[in-house]
Amino acid sequence: MPGPEPHAVAIRAALAGLPDGQRRAVVLHYLVGLPVAEVADVCRVRAGTVRTWLYRARLTLAASLQDFREVHTDAGL
């Protein structure tokens, strides 16, 4: 059986590098599909905190995945 695709490994590693609150917010909002208000309820924080977590997480993930993209583009993958 083949291993996971390189992009899946990169995404999992990038998510693992996020602080707990940011990772939880990303998973609940973008993968589960909960609105910000519901993520805030689940995490027991204010909606503004969730929006901040999502903003910071997007910045971190973009930087992490940009590194992956550059390596794989240069390698012709």
N, CA, C and O atoms as a CHARMM CRD file, in Angstrom:
* protein
*
  308
    1    1 MET  N      0.84900  -1.16800   0.00000 PROA 1      0.00000
    2    1 MET  CA     0.00000   0.00000   0.00000 PROA 1      0.00000
    3    1 MET  C      0.89700   1.23500   0.00000 PROA 1      0.00000
    4    1 MET  O      1.82300   1.32900   0.80500 PROA 1      0.00000
    5    2 PRO  N      0.62700   2.17500  -0.89500 PROA 2      0.00000
    6    2 PRO  CA     1.45300   3.38600  -0.93300 PROA 2      0.00000
    7    2 PRO  C      1.19500   4.26900   0.28800 PROA 2      0.00000
    8    2 PRO  O      0.12800   4.22300   0.90000 PROA 2      0.00000
    9    3 GLY  N      2.18700   5.06000   0.61300 PROA 3      0.00000
   10    3 GLY  CA     2.07100   5.98500   1.73500 PROA 3      0.00000
   11    3 GLY  C      1.21300   7.18200   1.37600 PROA 3      0.00000
   12    3 GLY  O      0.73200   7.29100   0.24800 PROA 3      0.00000
   13    4 PRO  N      1.01900   8.08000   2.33100 PROA 4      0.00000
   14    4 PRO  CA     0.21600   9.27500   2.06000 PROA 4      0.00000
   15    4 PRO  C      0.90900  10.18900   1.04800 PROA 4      0.00000
   16    4 PRO  O      2.13300  10.19500   0.92000 PROA 4      0.00000
   17    5 GLU  N      0.09600  10.95000   0.34400 PROA 5      0.00000
   18    5 GLU  CA     0.61600  11.90800  -0.63100 PROA 5      0.00000
   19    5 GLU  C      1.45200  12.97300   0.08400 PROA 5      0.00000
   20    5 GLU  O      1.15700  13.32900   1.22400 PROA 5      0.00000
   21    6 PRO  N      2.49600  13.48200  -0.58300 PROA 6      0.00000
   22    6 PRO  CA     3.35600  14.49700   0.05500 PROA 6      0.00000
   23    6 PRO  C      2.59700  15.73300   0.52300 PROA 6      0.00000
   24    6 PRO  O      2.91300  16.28700   1.57600 PROA 6      0.00000
   25    7 HSD  N      1.59000  16.18000  -0.25000 PROA 7      0.00000
   26    7 HSD  CA     0.85500  17.37200   0.17300 PROA 7      0.00000
   27    7 HSD  C      0.04600  17.10800   1.44000 PROA 7      0.00000
   28    7 HSD  O     -0.10900  18.00500   2.26900 PROA 7      0.00000
   29    8 ALA  N     -0.47200  15.88900   1.60100 PROA 8      0.00000
   30    8 ALA  CA    -1.21600  15.55000   2.81800 PROA 8      0.00000
   31    8 ALA  C     -0.29400  15.55000   4.03600 PROA 8      0.00000
   32    8 ALA  O     -0.67800  15.99000   5.12000 PROA 8      0.00000
   33    9 VAL  N      0.91000  15.05600   3.84500 PROA 9      0.00000
   34    9 VAL  CA     1.89500  15.05500   4.93200 PROA 9      0.00000
   35    9 VAL  C      2.27200  16.49100   5.29700 PROA 9      0.00000
   36    9 VAL  O      2.40300  16.81600   6.47600 PROA 9      0.00000
   37   10 ALA  N      2.44500  17.34200   4.29700 PROA 10     0.00000
   38   10 ALA  CA     2.80500  18.74100   4.54300 PROA 10     0.00000
   39   10 ALA  C      1.69900  19.47500   5.28400 PROA 10     0.00000
   40   10 ALA  O      1.97400  20.25600   6.19600 PROA 10     0.00000
   41   11 ILE  N      0.45000  19.23100   4.90000 PROA 11     0.00000
   42   11 ILE  CA    -0.67200  19.88900   5.57100 PROA 11     0.00000
   43   11 ILE  C     -0.77700  19.41600   7.01000 PROA 11     0.00000
   44   11 ILE  O     -0.97900  20.22400   7.91600 PROA 11     0.00000
   45   12 ARG  N     -0.64200  18.11900   7.22700 PROA 12     0.00000
   46   12 ARG  CA    -0.71200  17.58400   8.59200 PROA 12     0.00000
   47   12 ARG  C      0.41800  18.17100   9.45100 PROA 12     0.00000
   48   12 ARG  O      0.18900  18.54000  10.60200 PROA 12     0.00000
   49   13 ALA  N      1.61800  18.25700   8.90500 PROA 13     0.00000
   50   13 ALA  CA     2.75300  18.81300   9.65500 PROA 13     0.00000
   51   13 ALA  C      2.52800  20.29300   9.96200 PROA 13     0.00000
   52   13 ALA  O      2.82500  20.76100  11.06100 PROA 13     0.00000
   53   14 ALA  N      1.99700  21.03000   8.97100 PROA 14     0.00000
   54   14 ALA  CA     1.73200  22.45600   9.18900 PROA 14     0.00000
   55   14 ALA  C      0.68200  22.65000  10.27400 PROA 14     0.00000
   56   14 ALA  O      0.83100  23.52000  11.13200 PROA 14     0.00000
   57   15 LEU  N     -0.37400  21.84900  10.24300 PROA 15     0.00000
   58   15 LEU  CA    -1.40100  21.93400  11.28500 PROA 15     0.00000
   59   15 LEU  C     -0.83800  21.57100  12.65500 PROA 15     0.00000
   60   15 LEU  O     -1.17200  22.20700  13.65400 PROA 15     0.00000
   61   16 ALA  N      0.00600  20.56200  12.70100 PROA 16     0.00000
   62   16 ALA  CA     0.59300  20.13100  13.97100 PROA 16     0.00000
   63   16 ALA  C      1.47300  21.21700  14.57800 PROA 16     0.00000
   64   16 ALA  O      1.66100  21.25300  15.79400 PROA 16     0.00000
   65   17 GLY  N      2.01500  22.10200  13.74100 PROA 17     0.00000
   66   17 GLY  CA     2.87900  23.16600  14.22400 PROA 17     0.00000
   67   17 GLY  C      2.13500  24.35400  14.79700 PROA 17     0.00000
   68   17 GLY  O      2.74900  25.25200  15.37300 PROA 17     0.00000
   69   18 LEU  N      0.81800  24.37100  14.64600 PROA 18     0.00000
   70   18 LEU  CA     0.02400  25.48300  15.17900 PROA 18     0.00000
   71   18 LEU  C     -0.20500  25.31800  16.68100 PROA 18     0.00000
   72   18 LEU  O     -0.25600  24.19400  17.17900 PROA 18     0.00000
   73   19 PRO  N     -0.34400  26.42700  17.40000 PROA 19     0.00000
   74   19 PRO  CA    -0.75900  26.33300  18.80300 PROA 19     0.00000
   75   19 PRO  C     -2.14000  25.66100  18.89300 PROA 19     0.00000
   76   19 PRO  O     -2.91300  25.70200  17.93600 PROA 19     0.00000
   77   20 ASP  N     -2.43900  25.05600  20.02000 PROA 20     0.00000
   78   20 ASP  CA    -3.67300  24.28300  20.18000 PROA 20     0.00000
   79   20 ASP  C     -4.93800  25.05000  19.78500 PROA 20     0.00000
   80   20 ASP  O     -5.76300  24.53100  19.03300 PROA 20     0.00000
   81   21 GLY  N     -5.09500  26.25800  20.27700 PROA 21     0.00000
   82   21 GLY  CA    -6.30500  27.03300  19.98000 PROA 21     0.00000
   83   21 GLY  C     -6.46100  27.29500  18.49800 PROA 21     0.00000
   84   21 GLY  O     -7.55400  27.15700  17.94800 PROA 21     0.00000
   85   22 GLN  N     -5.37700  27.67100  17.85300 PROA 22     0.00000
   86   22 GLN  CA    -5.42300  27.93200  16.41500 PROA 22     0.00000
   87   22 GLN  C     -5.76700  26.66600  15.64600 PROA 22     0.00000
   88   22 GLN  O     -6.60600  26.69000  14.74600 PROA 22     0.00000
   89   23 ARG  N     -5.12100  25.56300  15.99900 PROA 23     0.00000
   90   23 ARG  CA    -5.37500  24.29600  15.30600 PROA 23     0.00000
   91   23 ARG  C     -6.83400  23.87700  15.48500 PROA 23     0.00000
   92   23 ARG  O     -7.48400  23.46600  14.52300 PROA 23     0.00000
   93   24 ARG  N     -7.34000  23.97700  16.68800 PROA 24     0.00000
   94   24 ARG  CA    -8.73600  23.61800  16.96500 PROA 24     0.00000
   95   24 ARG  C     -9.68500  24.49000  16.15600 PROA 24     0.00000
   96   24 ARG  O    -10.65100  23.99200  15.57800 PROA 24     0.00000
   97   25 ALA  N     -9.41200  25.79400  16.11300 PROA 25     0.00000
   98   25 ALA  CA   -10.27100  26.71400  15.35700 PROA 25     0.00000
   99   25 ALA  C    -10.25300  26.38500  13.86700 PROA 25     0.00000
  100   25 ALA  O    -11.30100  26.38300  13.22300 PROA 25     0.00000
  101   26 VAL  N     -9.07600  26.10900  13.31600 PROA 26     0.00000
  102   26 VAL  CA    -8.96800  25.77100  11.89100 PROA 26     0.00000
  103   26 VAL  C     -9.75000  24.50500  11.58200 PROA 26     0.00000
  104   26 VAL  O    -10.50500  24.45800  10.61100 PROA 26     0.00000
  105   27 VAL  N     -9.57300  23.48700  12.40100 PROA 27     0.00000
  106   27 VAL  CA   -10.26500  22.21600  12.15400 PROA 27     0.00000
  107   27 VAL  C    -11.77100  22.39800  12.26300 PROA 27     0.00000
  108   27 VAL  O    -12.51400  21.95700  11.38700 PROA 27     0.00000
  109   28 LEU  N    -12.22400  23.04100  13.32300 PROA 28     0.00000
  110   28 LEU  CA   -13.66500  23.20300  13.51800 PROA 28     0.00000
  111   28 LEU  C    -14.29900  24.10600  12.46600 PROA 28     0.00000
  112   28 LEU  O    -15.40900  23.83700  12.00500 PROA 28     0.00000
  113   29 HSD  N    -13.61000  25.16300  12.08600 PROA 29     0.00000
  114   29 HSD  CA   -14.19100  26.11700  11.13600 PROA 29     0.00000
  115   29 HSD  C    -14.05800  25.64700   9.69200 PROA 29     0.00000
  116   29 HSD  O    -15.04800  25.60900   8.96000 PROA 29     0.00000
  117   30 TYR  N    -12.85200  25.29100   9.27700 PROA 30     0.00000
  118   30 TYR  CA   -12.62100  24.97800   7.86700 PROA 30     0.00000
  119   30 TYR  C    -12.87800  23.51500   7.50500 PROA 30     0.00000
  120   30 TYR  O    -13.30600  23.22700   6.38700 PROA 30     0.00000
  121   31 LEU  N    -12.63100  22.60400   8.41300 PROA 31     0.00000
  122   31 LEU  CA   -12.82800  21.19200   8.07400 PROA 31     0.00000
  123   31 LEU  C    -14.19800  20.67100   8.50300 PROA 31     0.00000
  124   31 LEU  O    -14.84400  19.93400   7.75800 PROA 31     0.00000
  125   32 VAL  N    -14.64400  21.05200   9.70400 PROA 32     0.00000
  126   32 VAL  CA   -15.95600  20.61700  10.17700 PROA 32     0.00000
  127   32 VAL  C    -17.05500  21.52000   9.62800 PROA 32     0.00000
  128   32 VAL  O    -18.18200  21.07700   9.41000 PROA 32     0.00000
  129   33 GLY  N    -16.71800  22.79500   9.40600 PROA 33     0.00000
  130   33 GLY  CA   -17.68500  23.71700   8.82800 PROA 33     0.00000
  131   33 GLY  C    -18.50400  24.51700   9.81900 PROA 33     0.00000
  132   33 GLY  O    -19.54100  25.07400   9.46000 PROA 33     0.00000
  133   34 LEU  N    -18.04900  24.58200  11.07300 PROA 34     0.00000
  134   34 LEU  CA   -18.78300  25.36600  12.06500 PROA 34     0.00000
  135   34 LEU  C    -18.56000  26.85900  11.83300 PROA 34     0.00000
  136   34 LEU  O    -17.45700  27.27500  11.48000 PROA 34     0.00000
  137   35 PRO  N    -19.60600  27.66400  12.03200 PROA 35     0.00000
  138   35 PRO  CA   -19.41100  29.11500  11.98000 PROA 35     0.00000
  139   35 PRO  C    -18.56500  29.58100  13.17100 PROA 35     0.00000
  140   35 PRO  O    -18.43800  28.87600  14.17300 PROA 35     0.00000
  141   36 VAL  N    -18.00000  30.75800  13.04400 PROA 36     0.00000
  142   36 VAL  CA   -17.11500  31.29800  14.08000 PROA 36     0.00000
  143   36 VAL  C    -17.79600  31.30700  15.44900 PROA 36     0.00000
  144   36 VAL  O    -17.16900  30.96800  16.45300 PROA 36     0.00000
  145   37 ALA  N    -19.05700  31.68800  15.49800 PROA 37     0.00000
  146   37 ALA  CA   -19.76900  31.74900  16.78400 PROA 37     0.00000
  147   37 ALA  C    -19.83400  30.37800  17.45600 PROA 37     0.00000
  148   37 ALA  O    -19.68900  30.27900  18.67500 PROA 37     0.00000
  149   38 GLU  N    -20.04900  29.32600  16.67400 PROA 38     0.00000
  150   38 GLU  CA   -20.10200  27.98100  17.25300 PROA 38     0.00000
  151   38 GLU  C    -18.72000  27.50300  17.68300 PROA 38     0.00000
  152   38 GLU  O    -18.58600  26.82300  18.70100 PROA 38     0.00000
  153   39 VAL  N    -17.69900  27.85200  16.91700 PROA 39     0.00000
  154   39 VAL  CA   -16.32800  27.50800  17.31900 PROA 39     0.00000
  155   39 VAL  C    -16.02900  28.18000  18.65700 PROA 39     0.00000
  156   39 VAL  O    -15.43600  27.57300  19.54800 PROA 39     0.00000
  157   40 ALA  N    -16.44300  29.43100  18.78600 PROA 40     0.00000
  158   40 ALA  CA   -16.23600  30.15700  20.04100 PROA 40     0.00000
  159   40 ALA  C    -16.93800  29.45200  21.20300 PROA 40     0.00000
  160   40 ALA  O    -16.37400  29.33500  22.29100 PROA 40     0.00000
  161   41 ASP  N    -18.15000  28.99000  20.97700 PROA 41     0.00000
  162   41 ASP  CA   -18.87500  28.26200  22.02900 PROA 41     0.00000
  163   41 ASP  C    -18.15000  26.98100  22.41600 PROA 41     0.00000
  164   41 ASP  O    -17.98500  26.69100  23.60100 PROA 41     0.00000
  165   42 VAL  N    -17.71900  26.22000  21.42400 PROA 42     0.00000
  166   42 VAL  CA   -17.03100  24.95700  21.68300 PROA 42     0.00000
  167   42 VAL  C    -15.73300  25.19100  22.45300 PROA 42     0.00000
  168   42 VAL  O    -15.40700  24.45300  23.38300 PROA 42     0.00000
  169   43 CYS  N    -15.00200  26.22400  22.05200 PROA 43     0.00000
  170   43 CYS  CA   -13.69700  26.51400  22.66700 PROA 43     0.00000
  171   43 CYS  C    -13.81600  27.37300  23.92300 PROA 43     0.00000
  172   43 CYS  O    -12.82600  27.61000  24.61600 PROA 43     0.00000
  173   44 ARG  N    -15.02400  27.83300  24.21100 PROA 44     0.00000
  174   44 ARG  CA   -15.28800  28.67700  25.38100 PROA 44     0.00000
  175   44 ARG  C    -14.45500  29.95300  25.38500 PROA 44     0.00000
  176   44 ARG  O    -13.85300  30.33100  26.39100 PROA 44     0.00000
  177   45 VAL  N    -14.44300  30.60200  24.22100 PROA 45     0.00000
  178   45 VAL  CA   -13.78000  31.89800  24.06000 PROA 45     0.00000
  179   45 VAL  C    -14.71800  32.80800  23.28800 PROA 45     0.00000
  180   45 VAL  O    -15.76500  32.37000  22.81200 PROA 45     0.00000
  181   46 ARG  N    -14.34900  34.06000  23.16300 PROA 46     0.00000
  182   46 ARG  CA   -15.13800  35.01000  22.38200 PROA 46     0.00000
  183   46 ARG  C    -14.91900  34.80700  20.88900 PROA 46     0.00000
  184   46 ARG  O    -13.88800  34.28700  20.46300 PROA 46     0.00000
  185   47 ALA  N    -15.89800  35.22400  20.10800 PROA 47     0.00000
  186   47 ALA  CA   -15.80500  35.09500  18.64600 PROA 47     0.00000
  187   47 ALA  C    -14.60400  35.86100  18.10900 PROA 47     0.00000
  188   47 ALA  O    -13.96600  35.41900  17.15300 PROA 47     0.00000
  189   48 GLY  N    -14.28900  36.99600  18.70800 PROA 48     0.00000
  190   48 GLY  CA   -13.12600  37.77300  18.28400 PROA 48     0.00000
  191   48 GLY  C    -11.82800  37.00300  18.46000 PROA 48     0.00000
  192   48 GLY  O    -10.90800  37.12600  17.65100 PROA 48     0.00000
  193   49 THR  N    -11.75900  36.21000  19.52100 PROA 49     0.00000
  194   49 THR  CA   -10.58100  35.37500  19.74900 PROA 49     0.00000
  195   49 THR  C    -10.45100  34.33400  18.65400 PROA 49     0.00000
  196   49 THR  O     -9.35300  34.08100  18.15800 PROA 49     0.00000
  197   50 VAL  N    -11.57100  33.73000  18.27600 PROA 50     0.00000
  198   50 VAL  CA   -11.55200  32.73100  17.20200 PROA 50     0.00000
  199   50 VAL  C    -11.10700  33.37300  15.88700 PROA 50     0.00000
  200   50 VAL  O    -10.30500  32.79500  15.15400 PROA 50     0.00000
  201   51 ARG  N    -11.62300  34.55700  15.59000 PROA 51     0.00000
  202   51 ARG  CA   -11.21100  35.24700  14.35100 PROA 51     0.00000
  203   51 ARG  C     -9.71500  35.54500  14.36500 PROA 51     0.00000
  204   51 ARG  O     -9.04900  35.42400  13.33700 PROA 51     0.00000
  205   52 THR  N     -9.18400  35.93200  15.52200 PROA 52     0.00000
  206   52 THR  CA    -7.74900  36.17700  15.64200 PROA 52     0.00000
  207   52 THR  C     -6.96700  34.88200  15.44600 PROA 52     0.00000
  208   52 THR  O     -5.96500  34.86400  14.73000 PROA 52     0.00000
  209   53 TRP  N     -7.41600  33.80700  16.07400 PROA 53     0.00000
  210   53 TRP  CA    -6.75500  32.51200  15.89400 PROA 53     0.00000
  211   53 TRP  C     -6.73400  32.11000  14.42800 PROA 53     0.00000
  212   53 TRP  O     -5.70600  31.66200  13.91900 PROA 53     0.00000
  213   54 LEU  N     -7.87400  32.26900  13.74100 PROA 54     0.00000
  214   54 LEU  CA    -7.95100  31.88400  12.33100 PROA 54     0.00000
  215   54 LEU  C     -7.02300  32.73400  11.47400 PROA 54     0.00000
  216   54 LEU  O     -6.35100  32.21700  10.58100 PROA 54     0.00000
  217   55 TYR  N     -6.98400  34.02700  11.74000 PROA 55     0.00000
  218   55 TYR  CA    -6.09700  34.92600  10.99900 PROA 55     0.00000
  219   55 TYR  C     -4.63500  34.51100  11.17700 PROA 55     0.00000
  220   55 TYR  O     -3.89600  34.37000  10.20300 PROA 55     0.00000
  221   56 ARG  N     -4.23600  34.32000  12.41700 PROA 56     0.00000
  222   56 ARG  CA    -2.84200  33.94300  12.68900 PROA 56     0.00000
  223   56 ARG  C     -2.51500  32.56800  12.11600 PROA 56     0.00000
  224   56 ARG  O     -1.42100  32.35000  11.59500 PROA 56     0.00000
  225   57 ALA  N     -3.45800  31.65200  12.21400 PROA 57     0.00000
  226   57 ALA  CA    -3.24200  30.31000  11.67400 PROA 57     0.00000
  227   57 ALA  C     -3.07500  30.36100  10.15500 PROA 57     0.00000
  228   57 ALA  O     -2.21000  29.67500   9.61100 PROA 57     0.00000
  229   58 ARG  N     -3.88700  31.15800   9.46500 PROA 58     0.00000
  230   58 ARG  CA    -3.75700  31.27800   8.00300 PROA 58     0.00000
  231   58 ARG  C     -2.39100  31.81500   7.62000 PROA 58     0.00000
  232   58 ARG  O     -1.78800  31.34500   6.65500 PROA 58     0.00000
  233   59 LEU  N     -1.89800  32.79000   8.36200 PROA 59     0.00000
  234   59 LEU  CA    -0.56100  33.32800   8.07900 PROA 59     0.00000
  235   59 LEU  C      0.51100  32.25700   8.25300 PROA 59     0.00000
  236   59 LEU  O      1.38400  32.09600   7.40000 PROA 59     0.00000
  237   60 THR  N      0.43700  31.53600   9.35200 PROA 60     0.00000
  238   60 THR  CA     1.41900  30.48900   9.64000 PROA 60     0.00000
  239   60 THR  C      1.33700  29.36300   8.61700 PROA 60     0.00000
  240   60 THR  O      2.36300  28.90200   8.11600 PROA 60     0.00000
  241   61 LEU  N      0.12200  28.92000   8.30500 PROA 61     0.00000
  242   61 LEU  CA    -0.05200  27.83900   7.33800 PROA 61     0.00000
  243   61 LEU  C      0.42000  28.25400   5.94600 PROA 61     0.00000
  244   61 LEU  O      1.03900  27.46300   5.23500 PROA 61     0.00000
  245   62 ALA  N      0.12800  29.48400   5.56500 PROA 62     0.00000
  246   62 ALA  CA     0.57000  29.96400   4.25000 PROA 62     0.00000
  247   62 ALA  C      2.08900  29.93600   4.15100 PROA 62     0.00000
  248   62 ALA  O      2.64200  29.52000   3.13200 PROA 62     0.00000
  249   63 ALA  N      2.75800  30.37500   5.19900 PROA 63     0.00000
  250   63 ALA  CA     4.22500  30.36600   5.19200 PROA 63     0.00000
  251   63 ALA  C      4.75700  28.93600   5.15600 PROA 63     0.00000
  252   63 ALA  O      5.67900  28.63700   4.39700 PROA 63     0.00000
  253   64 SER  N      4.18800  28.06100   5.96300 PROA 64     0.00000
  254   64 SER  CA     4.64200  26.67000   6.00400 PROA 64     0.00000
  255   64 SER  C      4.42300  25.97200   4.67600 PROA 64     0.00000
  256   64 SER  O      5.29900  25.25500   4.19200 PROA 64     0.00000
  257   65 LEU  N      3.26800  26.17800   4.09600 PROA 65     0.00000
  258   65 LEU  CA     2.95400  25.49700   2.84200 PROA 65     0.00000
  259   65 LEU  C      3.64800  26.14200   1.65500 PROA 65     0.00000
  260   65 LEU  O      3.85800  25.48600   0.63400 PROA 65     0.00000
  261   66 GLN  N      4.00700  27.41000   1.76800 PROA 66     0.00000
  262   66 GLN  CA     4.79300  28.06100   0.71000 PROA 66     0.00000
  263   66 GLN  C      6.15300  27.38600   0.59900 PROA 66     0.00000
  264   66 GLN  O      6.64200  27.14100  -0.50400 PROA 66     0.00000
  265   67 ASP  N      6.75900  27.08900   1.73600 PROA 67     0.00000
  266   67 ASP  CA     8.04000  26.37800   1.74400 PROA 67     0.00000
  267   67 ASP  C      7.89300  25.03000   1.04200 PROA 67     0.00000
  268   67 ASP  O      8.73900  24.65900   0.22800 PROA 67     0.00000
  269   68 PHE  N      6.82700  24.30000   1.35100 PROA 68     0.00000
  270   68 PHE  CA     6.56700  23.00000   0.71300 PROA 68     0.00000
  271   68 PHE  C      6.38500  23.17600  -0.79300 PROA 68     0.00000
  272   68 PHE  O      6.95100  22.42300  -1.58600 PROA 68     0.00000
  273   69 ARG  N      5.59600  24.17200  -1.18000 PROA 69     0.00000
  274   69 ARG  CA     5.30900  24.42300  -2.59900 PROA 69     0.00000
  275   69 ARG  C      6.57400  24.75500  -3.35800 PROA 69     0.00000
  276   69 ARG  O      6.77300  24.27100  -4.47200 PROA 69     0.00000
  277   70 GLU  N      7.44300  25.58500  -2.76600 PROA 70     0.00000
  278   70 GLU  CA     8.68700  25.96200  -3.43900 PROA 70     0.00000
  279   70 GLU  C      9.60300  24.74800  -3.63600 PROA 70     0.00000
  280   70 GLU  O     10.20800  24.58500  -4.69500 PROA 70     0.00000
  281   71 VAL  N      9.69600  23.91500  -2.62600 PROA 71     0.00000
  282   71 VAL  CA    10.55800  22.72300  -2.72200 PROA 71     0.00000
  283   71 VAL  C     10.04800  21.79800  -3.81400 PROA 71     0.00000
  284   71 VAL  O     10.83500  21.28600  -4.61000 PROA 71     0.00000
  285   72 HSD  N      8.73400  21.57900  -3.86100 PROA 72     0.00000
  286   72 HSD  CA     8.17400  20.64300  -4.80900 PROA 72     0.00000
  287   72 HSD  C      8.06200  21.22800  -6.21800 PROA 72     0.00000
  288   72 HSD  O      8.09400  20.47500  -7.19200 PROA 72     0.00000
  289   73 THR  N      7.93400  22.52700  -6.34800 PROA 73     0.00000
  290   73 THR  CA     7.93100  23.15400  -7.65600 PROA 73     0.00000
  291   73 THR  C      9.33500  23.09000  -8.25700 PROA 73     0.00000
  292   73 THR  O      9.50100  22.78200  -9.43700 PROA 73     0.00000
  293   74 ASP  N     10.34300  23.38600  -7.43100 PROA 74     0.00000
  294   74 ASP  CA    11.72200  23.32100  -7.89500 PROA 74     0.00000
  295   74 ASP  C     12.12500  21.90400  -8.28300 PROA 74     0.00000
  296   74 ASP  O     12.95000  21.70900  -9.17500 PROA 74     0.00000
  297   75 ALA  N     11.53700  20.91400  -7.60600 PROA 75     0.00000
  298   75 ALA  CA    11.86600  19.51400  -7.88800 PROA 75     0.00000
  299   75 ALA  C     11.05900  18.95900  -9.04300 PROA 75     0.00000
  300   75 ALA  O     11.28200  17.83000  -9.48100 PROA 75     0.00000
  301   76 GLY  N     10.10000  19.77200  -9.54500 PROA 76     0.00000
  302   76 GLY  CA     9.27800  19.32300 -10.65600 PROA 76     0.00000
  303   76 GLY  C      8.18100  18.37400 -10.25300 PROA 76     0.00000
  304   76 GLY  O      7.68600  17.61600 -11.08700 PROA 76     0.00000
  305   77 LEU  N      7.77900  18.39300  -8.96800 PROA 77     0.00000
  306   77 LEU  CA     6.73000  17.48900  -8.49700 PROA 77     0.00000
  307   77 LEU  C      5.38300  18.15000  -8.53600 PROA 77     0.00000
  308   77 LEU  O      4.38100  17.53200  -8.17400 PROA 77     0.00000
